[in-house]
């Protein structure tokens, strides 16, 4: 049934008596609730898709940031090791001068 046929049926029912007016109001209420339910569930589905996309983007960002941080830590460790070796050489040289 199309929306026009629903409206025609409700209009016909509302012209009958108070009982039919009550039935028509119930039908209108049910159709309104159904349309609101469909609207909000479609909005929730869209929101879930957006949240999934944001979560994926955030995970990729964290992976990239972690990779970069590990490379910085590794290079800092190399610099520390190199500086330690240089300091040991300088200490040896200073001891040999004494």
C-alpha positions as CSV (number, residue, x, y, z in Angstrom):
1,X,0.0,0.0,0.0
2,X,1.2,3.5,-0.7
3,X,1.0,6.4,1.6
4,X,-2.0,7.9,-0.3
5,X,-4.0,4.7,0.1
6,X,-3.1,4.8,3.9
7,X,-4.4,8.4,4.1
8,X,-7.5,7.5,2.2
9,X,-8.3,4.6,4.5
10,X,-7.7,6.7,7.5
11,X,-9.9,9.5,6.1
12,X,-12.7,7.0,5.4
13,X,-12.3,5.6,9.0
14,X,-12.4,9.0,10.5
15,X,-15.7,9.9,8.8
16,X,-17.4,6.8,10.5
17,X,-17.7,7.4,14.2
18,X,-15.7,8.1,17.3
19,X,-14.6,4.5,17.5
20,X,-13.2,4.7,14.0
21,X,-11.6,8.1,14.7
22,X,-9.8,6.4,17.7
23,X,-8.6,3.6,15.4
24,X,-7.4,6.1,12.8
25,X,-5.5,8.0,15.5
26,X,-3.9,4.7,16.6
27,X,-2.9,3.9,13.0
28,X,-1.4,7.4,12.6
29,X,0.5,7.0,15.8
30,X,1.8,3.6,14.8
31,X,2.9,4.8,11.4
32,X,4.6,7.8,13.0
33,X,6.5,5.7,15.5
34,X,7.5,3.3,12.7
35,X,8.8,6.2,10.5
36,X,10.7,7.7,13.4
37,X,12.2,4.3,14.3
38,X,13.4,3.8,10.7
39,X,14.8,7.4,10.6
40,X,16.7,7.1,13.8
41,X,18.0,3.6,13.0
42,X,19.3,4.8,9.7
43,X,21.0,7.7,11.5
44,X,22.6,5.3,13.9
45,X,23.9,3.1,11.1
46,X,25.5,6.2,9.4
47,X,27.0,7.2,12.7
48,X,28.4,3.7,13.3
49,X,30.0,3.8,9.8
50,X,31.6,7.2,10.6
51,X,32.8,6.0,14.0
52,X,34.3,2.9,12.4
53,X,36.1,5.1,9.8
54,X,37.4,7.4,12.6
55,X,38.6,4.4,14.6
56,X,40.4,3.0,11.7
57,X,42.1,6.3,11.0
58,X,43.1,6.7,14.6
59,X,44.6,3.2,14.7
60,X,46.6,3.9,11.6
61,X,47.8,7.2,13.1
62,X,48.9,5.3,16.3
63,X,50.7,2.7,14.3
64,X,52.6,5.3,12.4
65,X,53.4,7.4,15.5
66,X,54.6,4.2,17.3
67,X,56.8,3.3,14.4
68,X,58.3,6.8,14.3
69,X,58.8,6.8,18.1
70,X,60.6,3.5,17.9
71,X,62.9,4.8,15.2
72,X,63.6,7.9,17.3
73,X,64.3,5.8,20.4
74,X,66.6,3.5,18.4
75,X,68.6,6.4,17.0
76,X,68.8,8.0,20.5
77,X,70.2,4.8,21.8
78,X,72.8,4.7,19.1
79,X,73.8,8.3,19.9
80,X,74.0,7.4,23.6
81,X,76.2,4.3,22.9
82,X,78.4,6.4,20.6
83,X,78.8,9.2,23.2
84,X,79.6,6.6,25.9
85,X,82.4,5.2,23.8
86,X,83.7,8.6,23.1
87,X,83.6,9.4,26.9
88,X,85.5,6.2,27.6
89,X,88.2,7.2,25.1
90,X,88.5,10.6,26.6
91,X,88.8,9.2,30.1
92,X,91.5,6.8,28.9
93,X,93.4,9.7,27.2
94,X,93.1,11.8,30.3
95,X,94.4,8.9,32.5
96,X,97.3,8.3,30.1
97,X,98.2,12.0,30.3
98,X,98.4,12.0,34.1
